[in-house]
C-alpha cells in the first residue's frame, strides 16, 4: 500500500509538471523544486516514474552520478518541449551540484573533499560558459550559466576572504605567524590575551629584517586555487579587492597595536610640541614596521596567491597596503610642514633617517607600475623632511637675530642665547653625516658651485652654514654688550661668551667643521677683549703709577704721597665696582688676574719703596696696602661675589 501511495504521489507530481511546464527547462525546474521539498520525490524517482509512464527505453539507469549529465526527459516530458541539448543538461547538472555547495552554512574548505569537488564543478562551469559564449546560439542558457557563475564567484570570494582572515577555520593545525624557520614559542604566545587566533605581531619587534608568513603554506595553496578560478572566470578585479579588504584589516590592526592613530594635517599643526613629540616617537618604529616588515611580507604573500595571474597580484598588493602607507607618509608630510622651531630639529632628523635608510629596500618591493607611485611618495616625504631640516636651521638664525638686547646678564656672565646655540649646535653635530647630506644635497640642487674654497677652513655646506650661524651669534652678542654702561664690564661679557664658545667648539665636531682658522680668529678676539678690559678698568690706576722714564726717583715726596692717595681711591673704586663681576672660565680668570698683577704690583712696589727710602718722608708714614694686599685684592676679583 505504501508503494501505491508513493506511485500516486509521483504520478501527481508528473501531472503538475506536465501541466505547468511549457518548456523542457520549466518542467525540469518544477521537478527540481519538488525534489528539494520531499525526500520521496528525488529526481531519480521522478525520472524513473516518467520513463515508466511513457514506456520509453531510456529509464534504465537514472542514478545520476555527480560527474555525469542528467538523462534526457522521458517521452512524456519530451512531448511537451523541444529536445534538451547536452549543454542544457550540463548546466542543469552543474546547477544542482553547485547549489549544494553555495548554500552550505560552513566553510567549504573545512573539508578538502568538498573543496576539490566544488573547484571541479567551477572548472566545468567556466568551460561551459566559454563554450556557450563562443557558440552564441542560446542566449537564455548563457544568461542562466552566467547567473550560476556569479553565485559561484560570490561564494568563492567569501571562502577566499575567510581563508585569509581566519586560516585556522579551514586548517586548525596550521598556526601561521613568523617565518617557519623560527620556533613556535618565538612566534606566538597562546596566553597573550588575544584568544585562540594567532596574531603575528604580538611582541615588540627590534629586528626589522624579518618577513612574516601571514598564512600557512596549505592556506596559500588554497587561496591561490580560488584566485585562479576567479581570474579565469573574469572576476580577477573582484578577487584582488577581496584580498585587499582581508589583508588591510590585518595591517590596520598591526599599526593600531603600535599606538598609531590617524591625524589630519590641521591636528598635527595644532598639537602641543610635547604631544607631537610623543607621536613622532611612536611613528618612527611604526614606519619601520610597516615598510620593512608588513609591506614586504604582503608583497610576498600576494605574489604567491596570484602567481601567474598578473596584474591582479600587483593590484591586490597596492590596494592592501596603500591606506596605511599613505597615512604614515601624510603624518611625515604634516610634521615637515609644521612649525620649524629649532627644538624640533632632532626629532625631524630621526624621521628623515628612518625614511632615508629604508628607501633602497623599497625598490624590489615597489617594482611594478601600480606600486611605483607609493615608492615616489616615500621618496617625496624624505625630501620634504630634508627641506624641513634646512628650514629649521634658517629659523635658528632668525631666532638669534630676534633675541632682544633688553636685560644685561649680571656680572658679565654667559648669556642664555650663547648656551642655547652652542649646546644646540653641539648636539646637532651628533647627526653630522645626515646634516651634511641634507645641506650638500640642497646646494647641489641649486647648482651652487661657486663657493670660494679656503684651504684652511672646511667648505662643506654644513660647515658654511654653521660658520654663518656663529657670525650671527657674534654680532648678536656684540649688540648685547652695549647694554652695559661700564665698557670694561662689556669686555668681560664678550670674554666670557667667547671663551664658552671656544670650549664648546673644541670638545665637539664643531671644531672640525669650523676649522683651525676660525679658532685662531676666535682666540684673537678673546685676547683683544681681555686687553680692552685691562685698559678700561685699570687705566687710572696705571696712570698714577706711571712716571715716565726716570721713575719715582725724580718725584718729590709730596707728589708721591698724592699718587699713593689716588691709587688707594682708584683701587677702592675698582673693588666696589667689580666685586660682582665674573669670569666663568677658571683658566681665563687666572690669566686676567696674572696680567693685572704683573702690571700693577711691580709699579706699586716701586712707589712704596721710593717713599720709604726718601729722607723727606714723614716719620709716621702710613702705607694702607702692602703689595701682598694688592695681590690678594686682585685674586678676589671675578668670582661674582662681593667681598
Secondary structure, DSSP 8 states (H G I E B T S, - for coil): -HHHHHHHHHHHHHHHHHHH-SSHHHHHHHHHHHHHH-GGG-HHHHHHHHHHHHT-STTS-----TTS------HHHHTTS----HHHHHHHHHHHHHHHHHT-SS-GGGSHHHHHHHHHHHHHHHHHHHHHHHH-S-HHHHHHHHHHHHHHHHHHHHHHHHHHH-HHHH-TT---EE-TTS-HHHH--TTSSSTTS--TT-S--------EE-S-HHHHHHHHHHHHHHHHTT-HHHHHHHHHHHHHHHHHHHHHHTT-----HHHHHHS-HHHHHHHHHHHHHHHHHIIIIIHHHHHHHHHHHTTT-TTHHHHHHHHHHHHHHHHHHHHHHHHHHS---GGGHHHHHHHHHHHHHHHHHHTTTT-STTTHHHHHHHHHHHHHHHHHHHHHHHHHHHHHHHS---S--GGG---HHHHHHHHHHHHHGGGHHHHHHHHHHHHHHHT-------TTS--SHHHHHHHHHHHHHHHHHHHHHTT-SSHHHHHHHHHHHHHHHHHHHHTSTHHHHHHHHHHHHHHHHHHHHHHHHHHHHHHHHHHHH---TTGGGGS-HHHHHHHHHHHHHHHHHHHHHSTT-B--SHHHHHHHHHHHHHHHHHHHHHHHHHHHH-TTS-TT---S--HHHHHHHHHTTTBSS--
